[in-house]
Amino acid sequence: MIARIGTAVLVVALVFSCATVPILRDESSSNVMRVPFVRVLLDESQMEITIRADRQFAIECLQGGQQEVYYSNQPVTIINQRRTLTVEDHNGTPLREGLDEVNIIPRGAGNRLQLDRYRYRGIMKLLPTGQTVQLINIVYMEDYLRGVVPPEIGNRTDSEIEAVKAQAVAARTYALAHLQQYPAEQYDMKSSIMDQIYQGMTVENRLTNRSIDATAGQAITFDEKFINAYYHSTCGGMTDDIESVWDRKETPYLKAVEDSGACSWSKYYTWREVFTEQQLRGRIEQYLSSDRGRDLVIGRITGVELSERTPGGRVMTLIVRTARDNYRFKKDRIRWVIGRTSNPDLILPSDRFDVVIGRDASGQLASVTFKGRGYGHGVGMCQCGAIGLARQGWSFDKILKHYYTGVDVGKIY
């Protein structure tokens, strides 16, 4: 059943959905920050999206500055039709058409929205974008973290809770530092590895929620500014300077740090990928052809050399010599160029590797073996290292200060 009501309703919900993102402000006694919310892009690939809730929810329809609100306890479908939104009820009957925006707002405590198999806290904002529907989850920061920390840190035990706390603070800091990072968009974060993996309420668990609550409002700062709290799975023995991995400027708190074997328990602490000459040549030609927008043939590979290394031991310059030319690949791009034979859809686990050349009886290059350590870019906190240090009795703030050089960890709100 769907009920329609007038404009003068949903005052609390509308204040929440239209509020601006809180920012730091100076006060006489201390720096105070209101608890912020995060606008998370969940999807923008579908022409229609169906949303349901545990109980009754409100459907706010906006068109040309005018508002109309409906109530429903059945699923509704929002469709992009001619670059505007149409709302249909569970029977496929249109409720409103030609809309600029739709907000789905659950009513009552503990009432959650559901999209496919995932449940979410907060509200949903839907916008037309091209031929598809842009779906944005607006949720308070601490609740956002409940959907981020589990997929980022994995299933952990009580003995590893300090690592989970460290992950919570790092994820909170990353989000705080990136609010309004897409000024032309109505979202702050993407729910993927482009920012942080976010899967809503479905992935929440007791240990991660306890860790988030125990560190509520705590963040990492350097010179009183939020840091870019990058993190990765496994450093393989040492993290790295950010400017050595990416084309970014030097950052004092993102420096190469020894791991002292704390991440040696990770299955990616060591790895190997073996390519035949034909496989490696095909992979490089595929990458270069895609990068340059035209088919490219590089010729038979005659040699592979590592000419420079980063302070953390990663390959900074990889030279592939062929019968036709020499090709140089730099920094983290190397992982994307090489890829893997074990899974062609994935990139090389890390840039911390050596190469072993195999030659046939005639002396021609026949195979290249990449023998490496670590998983991920190697900048900032090593997650498996943090878990290893937690097992050794390190506190979450000590872990964070180990991986982020010269930082402060403290309560912001």
C-alpha positions in Angstrom: 0.0 0.0 0.0 1.3 3.5 -0.9 0.0 6.6 0.7 0.6 10.1 -0.8 1.0 13.2 1.5 1.7 16.9 1.0 4.8 19.0 1.2 5.0 19.9 4.9 6.2 16.5 6.1 9.4 14.7 6.8 11.1 17.7 8.4 13.7 15.7 10.2 14.5 13.5 7.1 14.7 16.4 4.8 17.1 18.3 7.1 19.3 15.2 7.0 19.2 14.7 3.3 19.8 18.3 2.4 22.4 19.2 5.1 25.9 20.2 4.1 28.9 18.2 5.0 30.2 19.4 8.4 33.7 20.8 8.4 36.3 21.7 11.1 35.9 25.0 12.8 38.1 26.8 15.3 36.7 27.5 18.7 38.3 29.1 21.8 38.8 26.0 23.7 39.5 23.3 21.1 39.0 22.2 17.5 35.4 20.8 17.4 33.8 18.8 14.6 30.2 17.8 14.3 29.8 14.1 13.5 29.8 14.1 9.7 27.9 12.0 7.3 29.3 10.4 4.1 27.6 10.3 0.6 28.7 7.0 -0.9 28.2 6.1 -4.6 26.9 2.6 -4.7 26.0 2.2 -8.4 25.5 4.1 -11.6 25.5 1.3 -14.1 21.8 0.3 -14.2 18.8 1.8 -15.9 16.5 0.8 -13.1 16.9 0.0 -9.4 14.5 -1.7 -6.9 14.7 -0.8 -3.2 12.8 -2.2 -0.3 12.9 -1.8 3.5 12.2 -3.7 6.7 9.1 -1.7 7.3 7.4 1.4 5.9 9.5 4.0 4.1 9.0 7.4 2.6 9.6 8.2 -1.1 10.5 11.9 -1.6 9.9 12.9 -5.3 11.5 16.2 -6.4 10.8 18.0 -9.7 11.6 21.5 -10.6 11.9 22.5 -6.9 8.6 21.0 -6.0 8.3 18.1 -3.6 5.8 15.3 -3.2 6.1 12.5 -0.7 4.6 9.0 -0.7 4.7 6.2 1.9 5.1 2.5 1.1 5.8 -0.8 2.8 6.3 -2.6 -0.6 9.3 -2.4 -2.9 9.5 0.5 -5.4 11.5 0.7 -8.6 13.2 3.8 -9.9 13.8 4.0 -13.6 15.7 6.3 -15.8 13.4 7.3 -18.7 14.5 10.0 -21.1 17.1 11.3 -18.5 14.5 11.8 -15.8 13.3 9.4 -13.1 10.1 7.4 -12.9 8.9 5.7 -9.7 6.9 2.5 -10.0 5.2 0.6 -7.2 5.6 -3.2 -6.7 3.0 -3.9 -9.4 4.8 -1.8 -12.0 2.3 1.1 -11.8 4.0 4.5 -12.2 3.6 6.8 -9.2 5.5 9.8 -10.6 7.4 10.5 -13.8 9.8 13.2 -15.0 11.6 13.5 -11.6 14.9 15.3 -11.0 15.7 13.3 -7.8 14.2 10.6 -5.6 15.1 10.1 -1.9 14.1 6.8 -0.1 13.9 7.3 3.7 13.2 4.5 6.1 10.8 5.3 9.0 11.4 4.3 12.6 14.5 3.1 14.5 16.2 0.0 13.2 14.5 0.2 9.8 17.0 -0.5 7.1 16.9 -0.3 3.3 17.7 -3.2 1.1 19.2 -3.4 -2.4 19.6 -6.9 -3.9 21.2 -8.9 -1.1 22.7 -5.9 0.8 21.1 -3.9 3.6 22.0 -0.3 4.3 21.8 2.2 7.1 20.9 5.8 6.3 18.9 6.9 3.2 19.2 6.5 -0.5 19.4 9.4 -3.0 18.7 8.5 -6.7 19.6 10.8 -9.6 19.4 10.4 -13.4 22.9 10.3 -15.0 23.0 9.7 -18.8 20.9 6.6 -19.4 21.3 5.1 -15.9 20.4 5.8 -12.3 23.0 7.0 -9.9 22.4 5.5 -6.4 24.0 7.3 -3.4 23.8 6.1 0.2 23.8 9.0 2.7 25.0 7.6 6.1 26.7 8.9 9.2 30.5 8.4 9.3 30.5 5.8 12.1 27.8 3.7 10.3 29.7 4.0 7.0 32.7 2.5 8.7 30.6 -0.5 9.8 30.3 -1.4 6.2 33.9 -0.6 5.3 36.1 -2.2 8.0 34.9 -5.9 7.6 35.7 -6.2 3.9 38.9 -4.3 4.2 40.4 -6.1 7.2 38.7 -9.5 6.8 37.5 -11.9 9.5 39.6 -11.3 12.7 39.7 -12.7 16.2 39.5 -11.0 19.6 43.3 -11.3 19.9 43.7 -9.1 16.8 41.3 -6.3 17.8 44.0 -3.7 18.0 44.6 -4.2 14.2 40.8 -3.8 13.6 40.9 -0.6 15.6 43.8 0.6 13.5 41.9 -0.2 10.4 38.9 1.7 11.7 40.9 4.8 12.4 42.7 4.6 9.1 39.4 4.2 7.2 37.8 7.0 9.1 40.7 9.3 8.4 40.7 8.4 4.7 37.0 9.3 4.5 37.4 12.6 6.4 40.3 13.6 4.2 38.3 12.9 1.1 34.9 14.5 1.9 33.8 16.5 -1.1 36.7 15.2 -3.2 34.4 15.1 -6.3 33.1 18.7 -6.4 31.0 18.2 -9.5 29.2 15.2 -8.0 26.7 14.6 -5.2 28.8 11.9 -3.6 32.0 11.9 -1.5 33.2 8.3 -1.9 32.9 5.4 -4.2 32.1 2.0 -2.7 35.0 0.2 -4.4 38.8 0.1 -4.4 38.7 3.5 -6.1 38.2 4.7 -2.5 37.2 2.1 0.1 35.2 -1.1 -0.3 31.8 -0.5 1.3 29.1 -3.2 1.6 26.6 -1.7 4.0 25.0 -3.4 7.0 25.1 -6.9 5.6 28.8 -7.4 6.4 28.8 -5.9 10.0 30.0 -8.1 12.8 30.5 -7.8 16.5 34.3 -7.4 16.6 34.5 -4.7 13.9 31.5 -2.8 15.4 33.2 -2.9 18.8 36.4 -1.6 17.4 34.6 1.3 15.6 32.8 2.2 18.8 36.0 2.0 20.9 37.7 4.5 18.5 34.7 6.6 17.7 35.7 10.0 16.3 39.5 9.3 16.4 41.6 10.2 13.3 45.2 10.5 12.2 46.6 14.0 11.6 49.9 15.5 10.5 50.4 19.2 11.1 46.8 19.3 12.3 45.4 18.1 9.0 43.9 14.8 8.1 46.4 12.5 6.4 45.8 10.5 3.2 45.7 7.2 5.2 46.5 4.8 2.4 46.8 1.2 3.2 47.3 -2.1 1.5 47.2 -5.9 2.1 50.8 -7.0 2.5 54.0 -5.0 2.2 56.3 -8.1 2.0 58.8 -6.7 4.5 58.8 -3.0 3.9 56.4 -0.2 2.9 57.5 2.6 0.5 57.7 6.3 -0.2 54.6 7.5 -2.0 56.5 9.4 -4.6 58.5 6.2 -5.5 55.3 4.3 -6.1 53.0 6.8 -7.8 53.6 10.2 -9.5 52.7 12.1 -6.3 54.7 14.7 -4.4 56.8 13.7 -1.4 54.7 13.3 1.7 56.4 13.3 5.2 54.2 10.7 6.8 54.1 8.2 3.8 57.7 6.9 3.9 59.3 3.5 3.6 59.0 1.6 6.9 60.4 -1.8 7.8 57.8 -4.4 8.7 60.2 -6.7 10.6 58.4 -9.8 9.3 55.1 -8.8 10.9 53.2 -9.6 7.7 55.2 -12.9 7.0 52.1 -14.9 7.9 50.3 -13.6 4.8 49.8 -16.0 1.9 51.1 -13.2 -0.3 54.3 -12.6 1.7 56.0 -14.5 -1.2 54.6 -15.4 -4.6 55.7 -16.3 -8.1 54.2 -15.8 -11.6 55.7 -17.7 -14.6 55.2 -16.4 -18.2 56.3 -18.0 -21.4 57.8 -15.5 -23.8 54.7 -15.6 -25.9 52.4 -15.0 -22.8 54.5 -12.0 -21.6 54.7 -10.5 -25.1 51.0 -10.9 -25.6 50.2 -9.3 -22.2 52.5 -6.3 -23.0 51.1 -5.8 -26.5 47.5 -6.0 -25.1 48.3 -3.3 -22.5 50.1 -1.0 -24.9 47.5 -1.4 -27.6 44.8 -0.4 -25.1 46.9 2.5 -23.7 47.7 3.9 -27.2 44.4 3.2 -28.9 45.8 1.2 -31.7 47.2 -2.3 -32.3 50.8 -2.6 -31.4 53.3 -5.4 -32.1 56.5 -5.3 -30.0 58.4 -8.2 -31.5 60.0 -11.1 -29.7 61.3 -10.4 -26.2 65.1 -10.7 -25.9 65.5 -9.5 -22.3 63.9 -8.1 -19.1 65.9 -5.9 -16.8 65.2 -4.1 -13.5 67.1 -0.8 -13.6 66.0 1.0 -10.5 64.5 0.2 -7.1 62.6 2.2 -4.6 63.7 2.8 -1.0 61.3 0.0 0.0 62.8 -2.5 -2.5 60.2 -2.2 -5.2 61.0 -2.0 -8.9 60.9 1.6 -10.1 61.9 1.0 -13.7 61.3 -2.2 -15.7 62.9 -2.5 -19.2 61.6 -5.0 -21.7 64.0 -5.4 -24.6 62.6 -6.8 -27.9 63.9 -7.3 -31.4 62.3 -4.1 -32.5 62.7 -1.7 -29.5 63.1 -1.2 -25.8 60.1 -0.5 -23.6 60.3 1.1 -20.2 57.6 0.9 -17.6 57.6 2.9 -14.3 56.5 2.6 -10.8 53.1 1.0 -10.0 52.1 1.0 -13.6 54.3 -2.1 -13.9 51.7 -4.2 -12.1 49.1 -3.3 -14.7 51.4 -4.0 -17.6 52.5 -7.4 -16.6 49.3 -8.9 -15.0 49.2 -12.5 -14.1 49.2 -15.9 -15.8 47.3 -17.5 -12.9 44.4 -15.0 -13.3 44.5 -12.8 -16.4 41.9 -10.5 -14.9 44.2 -9.5 -12.1 47.3 -7.3 -11.9 50.7 -8.4 -10.6 50.5 -8.7 -6.8 53.2 -6.1 -6.1 56.2 -4.3 -7.6 58.6 -5.9 -5.1 60.0 -8.7 -7.2 63.0 -10.2 -9.0 63.0 -11.8 -12.4 64.5 -15.1 -13.5 65.1 -15.5 -17.2 64.8 -19.0 -18.8 66.4 -19.6 -22.3 66.0 -22.4 -24.7 68.8 -24.5 -26.3 69.4 -21.8 -29.0 69.8 -19.1 -26.3 66.5 -17.3 -27.0 64.4 -16.1 -24.1 61.8 -18.8 -23.4 60.3 -17.8 -20.0 60.3 -15.1 -17.4 59.6 -15.9 -13.7 58.5 -13.1 -11.4 59.4 -14.0 -7.8 57.9 -11.4 -5.5 56.8 -10.3 -2.1 53.7 -8.5 -0.9 50.3 -7.6 -2.2 49.2 -4.1 -3.1 50.8 -0.8 -3.7 53.0 -0.7 -0.6 52.1 2.8 0.6 51.0 3.5 4.2 49.7 0.8 6.6 50.3 -2.8 5.8 47.1 -4.5 7.0 48.6 -8.0 7.5 51.5 -6.3 9.2 49.1 -4.5 11.5 47.5 -7.9 12.3 50.9 -9.4 13.0 51.8 -6.5 15.3 48.5 -6.8 17.2 49.3 -10.4 17.8 52.5 -9.2 19.4 50.6 -7.0 21.8 50.9 -3.6 20.0 48.1 -1.1 20.6 46.2 0.4 17.6 47.8 3.9 18.0 51.3 2.4 18.2 50.6 0.5 15.0 49.3 3.6 13.2 52.3 5.7 14.3 54.6 2.9 13.1 53.3 2.9 9.5 52.5 6.6 9.2 55.7 8.6 10.1 55.4 11.5 12.6 51.6 11.5 12.9 49.2 12.2 15.8 46.2 10.0 16.6 43.4 11.7 18.6 39.7 12.3 18.9 38.3 14.8 16.4 34.6 14.6 17.3 
